[in-house]
Amino acid sequence: MADVRTTLKNGIAQLRQADVPSFTLAAELLLLHAINRNRTWLYAHPEEILSDSDTQRFLGLIARRAAGEPTQYLTGHQEFWGLDFEVTPDVLIPRPETEHLIEVALDRLALRELRAGRPQKSDGANLQIADIGTGSGCIAIALAKELPAANFTATDISPSALAVAKRNAIKHAVANRIDFREANLLIPVGAQHVAPHLGEIENSAPPLFHQSPITSHQSRFFDLIASNPPYIGRRESDSLPREVRDHEPHAALFGGTEGYELYANLITQSAAHLKPGGLLVLELGHNSLPAVQPLLDASAWTNIAITNDLAGIPRILAAERL
Ligand SMILES: C[S@@+](CC[C@H](N)C(=O)[O-])C[C@H]1O[C@@H](n2cnc3c(N)ncnc32)[C@H](O)[C@@H]1O
C-alpha cells in the first residue's frame, strides 16, 4: 500500500518511459478517475494511503495509456466549448480546433442578424441548423447551448456514434431540440444506394430528408450547415500518432486516399439544403483548402471566408448560399 504522491510518481514514471505525451497530466487525470476525486483533493491529500483496489485500478489505466489508448477514452471525458462531453472509442475525441468552427458559425449568424437590422445577439429563434458527421455531438450541442431557441438536425453514418451524441444531448439538456439521424452526409440511410466507400454517393439522390416531416414542404430548409467531416488521407495514416491511428474510429478520421474526398458531396448537398442566405461552415484538414475552395462555385456561393487556427493553418471555411 502506498500514498497518493508515491503512486502518482510511479504512474508518471511509467508514462514517461513509454513516451506518452503530457505524461504528468495524463497520470494525474487517470489517478483522479481511478479514485473518483478532483484535483483539489489530490493536492490537499498527498499523504493519503490508497486502497489496494484504487491502486490496482490506477495502475491498470496507466498500463493501457502506456500501450497507446488515449486518456480521454480511459476517463470517458473531454471538454469542448466549456462543456463536458462523454467520449467512447465510437466517437472522435473533440479537438480544440473545432472550437473555431463554433466561433465562426456564431459570428456569421450574428452578422446576418446585423445585416437584417435585428439585434446582433440572437437566441436562434426560427433557425434550423444541421451538424453533419456529429460524432460526440459536440458541434450541435455547443451551438444549441449558445442558441437556446434554435432547432437542429445532427447526422452521422455511425449508429454507435449517434448513441453517444444522444447521451451528450440529454446530459446538456438540449435533446429536445436535436433530431439525430443516421445518414450519409445529408442523405438518410436507406433513402438511396450507399456505395461501399464513404462519400461515394450519387448526387441524383432523392431530396434529402424528403421523408421527414420537418422538411417535407421545403428542401432548402437549413439556415446553417456545419460540419467537421473526416479529412485525413489514408496515405497519411503511417504518420499519425498511435493514439489516433490505432484507437479513434477510422470512419471519423479518413475522408479517402487524399483526405478531402467527402467535401464535394458535402458542398453539393449543402447547396441543395441551405435557404438563400444560409451559411455553410466547414472544418478543413491541414492541406484541404486548395482542393475544397474551388468547389464553391460562384453561381451558388458568396461571402467566402477562411479562418486560420492558432497554428496558422487554414482551418475553417465559411460561405453563404445565394
Ligand atoms: C471528424 S469526425 C467529427 C465528429 C464531431 N463533429 C467533432 O467535430 O468532433 C467525423 C464524423 O463524421 C462521421 N462520418 C463519416 N463519414 C460520414 C458520412 N458519409 N456521412 C455522415 N457522417 C459521416 C464519422 O462517423 C464521424 O463521427
The ligand as a Tripos MOL2 file, in Angstrom:
@<TRIPOS>MOLECULE
LIG
   27    29     1     0     0
SMALL
NO_CHARGES

@<TRIPOS>ATOM
      1 C1        -14.0340   14.1920  -37.8380 C.3       1 LIG1
      2 S1        -15.3870   13.3660  -37.0510 S.3       1 LIG1
      3 C2        -16.2080   14.7890  -36.3380 C.3       1 LIG1
      4 C3        -17.0070   14.4780  -35.1150 C.3       1 LIG1
      5 C4        -17.5250   15.7320  -34.3880 C.3       1 LIG1
      6 N1        -18.3970   16.5000  -35.2490 N.3       1 LIG1
      7 C5        -16.3650   16.5950  -33.9550 C.2       1 LIG1
      8 O1        -16.1690   17.6660  -34.5150 O.co2     1 LIG1
      9 O2        -15.6420   16.1980  -33.0260 O.co2     1 LIG1
     10 C6        -16.3850   12.9640  -38.4490 C.3       1 LIG1
     11 C7        -17.6990   12.2590  -38.1420 C.3       1 LIG1
     12 O3        -18.3760   12.0550  -39.3840 O.3       1 LIG1
     13 C8        -18.9170   10.7560  -39.4270 C.3       1 LIG1
     14 N2        -18.9880   10.3660  -40.8460 N.ar      1 LIG1
     15 C9        -18.0370    9.8290  -41.6410 C.ar      1 LIG1
     16 N3        -18.4900    9.6780  -42.8950 N.ar      1 LIG1
     17 C10       -19.7640   10.1250  -42.8970 C.ar      1 LIG1
     18 C11       -20.7630   10.2300  -43.8870 C.ar      1 LIG1
     19 N4        -20.5350    9.8480  -45.1420 N.pl3     1 LIG1
     20 N5        -21.9690   10.7220  -43.5190 N.ar      1 LIG1
     21 C12       -22.2020   11.1100  -42.2430 C.ar      1 LIG1
     22 N6        -21.3050   11.0410  -41.2640 N.ar      1 LIG1
     23 C13       -20.0950   10.5690  -41.5820 C.ar      1 LIG1
     24 C14       -17.9990    9.9080  -38.5930 C.3       1 LIG1
     25 O4        -18.6620    8.7560  -38.1110 O.3       1 LIG1
     26 C15       -17.5910   10.8950  -37.5030 C.3       1 LIG1
     27 O5        -18.4640   10.8110  -36.4020 O.3       1 LIG1
@<TRIPOS>BOND
     1     1     2 1
     2     2     3 1
     3     2    10 1
     4     3     4 1
     5     4     5 1
     6     5     6 1
     7     5     7 1
     8     7     8 2
     9     7     9 1
    10    10    11 1
    11    11    12 1
    12    11    26 1
    13    12    13 1
    14    13    14 1
    15    13    24 1
    16    14    15 ar
    17    14    23 ar
    18    15    16 ar
    19    16    17 ar
    20    17    18 ar
    21    17    23 ar
    22    18    19 1
    23    18    20 ar
    24    20    21 ar
    25    21    22 ar
    26    22    23 ar
    27    24    25 1
    28    24    26 1
    29    26    27 1
@<TRIPOS>SUBSTRUCTURE
     1 LIG1         1 GROUP 0 **** ****
